[in-house]
């Protein structure tokens, strides 16, 4: 009787340790996902800014060409 209770306790302790390891791995995985989302957001922001700059430069160059030919 005592042996079976001791065995159950050992199994329970081992399962708890494995669960803690899995929790730690999951937290690490969550941190990596957050980093990837941050990188993705930054890249999208840079892409949008780049497009705005290109559009603004295009409009500015068209304006300068019009001014040059008008005067």
Rosetta blueprint (number, residue, H / E / L):
1 X L
2 X H
3 X H
4 X H
5 X H
6 X H
7 X H
8 X H
9 X H
10 X H
11 X H
12 X H
13 X H
14 X H
15 X H
16 X H
17 X H
18 X H
19 X H
20 X H
21 X H
22 X H
23 X H
24 X H
25 X H
26 X H
27 X H
28 X H
29 X H
30 X H
31 X H
32 X H
33 X H
34 X H
35 X H
36 X H
37 X H
38 X H
39 X H
40 X H
41 X H
42 X H
43 X H
44 X H
45 X H
46 X H
47 X H
48 X H
49 X H
50 X H
51 X H
52 X H
53 X H
54 X H
55 X H
56 X H
57 X H
58 X H
59 X H
60 X H
61 X H
62 X H
63 X H
64 X H
65 X H
66 X H
67 X H
68 X H
69 X H
70 X H
71 X L
